[in-house]
């Protein structure tokens, strides 16, 4: 059995959420949906971030869920047209998203760090350093939040494998 067969598989619903998580949930509702008592850690500041077991990070805007980031290795896997968004080679991930956008007419956004987003689907694909390799790390973002400059400049560039 491969590591990918062992990880949870989540479905994404553009501008609604991913897996059991729905945009607009409170921190307590996120913990309940993940079947945990609460986050492992919290990061405050201009935006709130909570780190949950299993490679899930939640970002809140005014106290409600606005973004979910999944670890490239241990986070749940999400597929877009049979392509694994977590843990792929970053170049392949970007090319897949570009091809998907060309075929389906998705809106493309490049962030200042060179990450690629399909804004109408609420997918932002970033890189994560894992040992000597770089792997794709998907973020699922509420559409209006993804399109804000603040979001593009402040969401994490890298994940840390727990």
C-alpha positions in Angstrom: 0.0 0.0 0.0 1.4 3.4 -0.9 1.3 6.5 1.3 -1.2 8.0 -1.1 -3.6 5.1 -0.6 -3.4 5.6 3.2 -4.3 9.3 3.2 -7.8 10.6 3.5 -9.5 11.7 0.2 -11.5 14.9 0.3 -13.7 16.4 -2.3 -13.6 20.1 -3.1 -16.6 22.3 -3.7 -15.6 25.6 -5.2 -16.5 28.6 -3.0 -18.2 26.2 -0.5 -15.3 24.3 1.0 -13.2 21.1 0.9 -13.8 17.7 2.6 -15.9 18.2 5.8 -14.9 21.9 6.0 -17.2 24.7 4.8 -16.2 28.3 4.4 -17.8 30.4 7.1 -17.4 27.8 9.8 -16.2 28.9 13.3 -13.0 27.5 14.8 -15.2 25.2 17.0 -17.1 23.9 14.0 -13.9 23.2 12.1 -12.6 21.2 15.1 -15.9 19.3 15.3 -15.9 18.5 11.6 -12.3 17.1 11.9 -13.3 15.1 15.0 -10.8 16.7 17.3 -11.2 18.8 20.5 -9.3 21.7 19.0 -6.3 22.8 17.0 -2.7 21.8 17.8 -1.6 25.4 17.7 -2.8 28.9 16.8 -1.1 31.8 15.1 -2.6 35.2 15.5 -1.8 38.5 13.9 -3.5 40.2 11.0 -5.1 36.8 10.1 -5.8 33.8 12.3 -4.4 30.4 11.5 -5.0 27.1 13.3 -3.0 24.0 12.8 -4.9 20.7 13.1 -3.6 17.1 13.2 -3.3 15.3 9.8 -1.7 18.2 7.9 -4.7 20.6 7.9 -4.3 24.3 8.4 -7.3 26.6 8.7 -7.3 30.4 8.1 -10.0 32.7 9.3 -11.3 36.0 8.1 -13.1 37.9 10.8 -13.5 34.6 12.8 -14.9 32.4 10.0 -13.1 29.9 7.8 -11.8 31.4 4.6 -9.0 29.0 3.6 -7.8 25.5 4.1 -4.2 24.5 3.4 -3.3 20.8 3.1 0.2 19.4 3.8 1.8 17.9 0.7 2.7 14.6 2.4 0.4 14.0 5.3 -2.7 16.1 4.5 -5.8 14.7 2.8 -5.6 14.2 -0.9 -7.9 16.2 -3.3 -8.1 15.4 -7.0 -9.1 17.7 -9.8 -10.0 15.7 -12.9 -8.0 12.7 -11.5 -4.9 14.8 -10.8 -3.6 14.7 -7.2 -3.2 18.2 -6.0 -1.2 17.4 -2.9 2.3 15.9 -3.2 2.8 16.2 -7.0 5.8 17.7 -8.7 5.2 21.5 -8.6 5.9 21.9 -12.3 3.5 19.2 -13.2 0.9 20.7 -10.9 1.2 24.1 -12.5 1.0 22.7 -16.0 -2.0 20.6 -15.1 -3.8 23.7 -13.8 -2.9 25.7 -16.9 -4.2 22.9 -19.1 -7.3 22.6 -17.0 -7.9 26.4 -17.3 -7.4 26.3 -21.1 -9.9 23.4 -21.4 -12.5 24.7 -19.0 -12.0 28.5 -19.2 -10.9 28.9 -15.6 -9.6 32.2 -14.4 -5.8 32.1 -13.7 -3.9 34.2 -11.2 -0.2 34.1 -10.6 0.9 35.4 -7.1 4.0 37.4 -6.4 5.9 34.2 -5.5 5.0 32.5 -8.8 2.3 30.3 -7.3 -0.7 29.6 -9.6 -4.4 29.9 -8.7 -7.6 29.1 -10.5 -9.7 31.8 -8.9 -13.1 30.5 -10.0 -12.4 27.1 -8.4 -10.7 28.6 -5.3 -7.5 26.6 -5.7 -4.1 28.0 -5.0 -1.2 25.6 -5.6 2.0 26.4 -3.6 5.2 24.5 -3.1 6.4 22.8 0.1 9.9 21.7 0.8 9.9 18.0 2.0 13.4 16.8 2.6 15.3 17.4 -0.6 12.2 17.5 -2.7 9.6 20.2 -3.5 6.0 19.1 -3.7 2.7 20.7 -4.5 0.6 22.0 -1.5 -3.0 22.9 -2.3 -4.9 25.7 -0.6 -8.6 26.0 -1.0 -9.8 29.5 -0.6 -13.1 31.3 -0.6 -13.2 33.1 -3.9 -13.5 36.7 -2.8 -10.7 36.2 -0.3 -8.4 34.6 -2.9 -8.9 37.6 -5.2 -7.8 40.0 -2.4 -4.2 41.2 -2.5 -3.9 40.7 1.2 -4.7 37.0 0.9 -2.2 36.4 -2.0 0.6 38.1 -0.1 0.0 36.6 3.4 -1.0 32.9 2.9 1.9 30.6 3.8 4.4 30.0 1.1 5.5 26.7 2.6 4.1 24.0 4.8 6.0 22.1 7.4 5.6 18.4 7.4 4.7 17.3 11.0 
